[in-house]
Each structure stands twice: as C-alpha cells, then as structure tokens.
Amino acid sequence: MSGLLALLDDVAAIAKVAAASVDDVAGMAAKAGSKAAGVVIDDAAVTPKYVHGFEARRELPIIWKITKGSLFNKLVILLPAALLLNAFAPWLVTPLLMIGGAYLCFEGAEKVFHKLFPHADAEVEADLDVRDPAHLEEERVRGAIKTDFILSAEIMTIALAAIPGGSWWMEALTLAVVGVGITVAVYGAVALIVKMDDIGLYTAATARTGFGRAVGTGLVKGMPKLMALLSTVGTLAMLWVGGSIIIHGMDVLGWPWLYDQIHHLAEAVAHRVGGGLAGFLDWLVTAVLDGLFGLLLGMALVPVATRVIAPLFGASH
C-alpha cells in the first residue's frame, strides 16, 4: 500500500511539473509573440494582395495553400535552424535580428517613398493582369510563401531572442507554439478580411431587416477603407519594429548612445506629464523615435537595395 501511495505521489509531482511547464511555455510564447507584433501586423496586411483578381471560390483555397507553406517555413525549416543557431552560435542572433530589422525599415520606407512619389510599375501591373488563372495562382502562392519566409524568419528570430535560456525542448516547444499560433492568427484574419465583402454582399441581399441590409452594405463599402488602414498600420509597424530592433541591437553590441538618448527623452516626457499617462507616453515617445529612425535608415537603404543589391541578384538569374 505504501508503495502505491509513493507511486501516486510521484505521478502527482510529475503532473505538477508538466502543468508548470505548460504554463511556462504558454507564458513565454505569449511574450515572444507580442515582441513580434509589428511583423505579424505587416504579414496580415500584405497577404490579401495575393488573392486579388481571382474568383471568390478560389480565395480560401489560395489562403490555405499559403498557410500550409507558412507552417512548413516555420516548423520544418526555421525552427530547427533557430535551435541550432541558439545552441552553436548564439552571438549571431543579435546581428541576424538587426539584418531583419534593416529589411523591415527598407520595406516600410519603400512604401512611404511610393506613397510620396507614386509611379507606375510595369511588373506590378503585369502581375495584376490575370492571364492563365491556374498558372497565375501557383505564381502568387509561391510569391506569398517566399514573402512569408522572410517575415517568418524575423518572427522566429524575435521569438527566440525573447525566450529566456532553458532546456532545448522548452525552447523548441515555445517556438512551435509561437509559429503555429501566429500562423493561425494571421491567416485566419486574412481569410476573414478577404471574405468580408462576400459576407457583406450576402447580408445585404438576404437580411430581413433594414438594419441588417445596412450592415451588409456597410461591410462592402468599408472593406477598401479597412484594407487601406491595414496597409498604413503595417507600414508604421514595420518602421517602429525595425527601428527598435536596430537601436536595441546597437545597445547590445556596445553602441548604446542612441538607445540611451531615446530612453532618457521618453522618461523625461513621461516624468513631466506624470499621472496615469506616464507609462503610455514613455512607450509612445520611444515608439515614435524608433519609427523615425527606422524611416531614415530605410530611406537610406532604398537606393542601395534598388540600385546595387537588386541588379546583382537580377544578374545572377
């Protein structure tokens, strides 16, 4: 009997450890996922363009194909790579984060540049021309998965940097939870966004009340505005997150001046105002200054990327 009680005590102890581990994984995954929020917003804002021009019945299948490609990117390629990197070359995490941050700054600044100086892009116009639907669908899916790979690499690297040191399996499980959770959230939101106009049309046509029909009509009319808002938020998020990653990376690598200046200025503004808004103002000033730095860096990278890097890669093909 005493042996059975001892066994039950051991099982209970193991269960407590397992429960605590699940809580730890959930907590770390939530923290790591929040660090990657800017990239997630951009991912959700970018993806809907890949279903533009297709029949409504093909929209969800296309999103599902991209979702499967995104999960493959995160779980099969990037997760093992991140674990190997953390195990054998952890010093590379910060430089790789900064490279990803610079890419985000470039992407955000390029969108701002095109907004300020709009011009026709023959390749973009050609891409929007629906020729052979089946062939174009495969092209779009491949393009979306390539873009997702870049954004997913940034998400997984940010998540890895946010996970405190621990056992190998805890890091792997946390990264897996982050990868699956973010993928489901992003592409679930994308599917909802893409089908919202169809939902609005159906509601406007079938609702039994005037209010219901008005809601449906409002959804249809509001979708272009929502897409424009998502695009703007995604651009701002890229500049903020990218600038923040670069500035924090400089601090970690031993160049703390810019990080310290922004930190002290944000603290000074928050202290001057005081009250319940102090914490929010500290974050807001930091985010704005990080974003401005990201914009300036991105603008400097635009000619480098378009006139030096792009021709080199073009020549290699």
Secondary structure as UniProt FT lines:
FT   HELIX           2..35
FT   HELIX           37..46
FT   HELIX           47..51
FT   TURN            52..53
FT   HELIX           56..71
FT   HELIX           72..78
FT   HELIX           79..88
FT   HELIX           90..92
FT   HELIX           93..116
FT   HELIX           122..128
FT   HELIX           133..162
FT   HELIX           168..206
FT   HELIX           210..252
FT   TURN            253..254
FT   HELIX           257..273
FT   HELIX           275..277
FT   HELIX           278..304
FT   HELIX           305..309
FT   HELIX           310..316
//
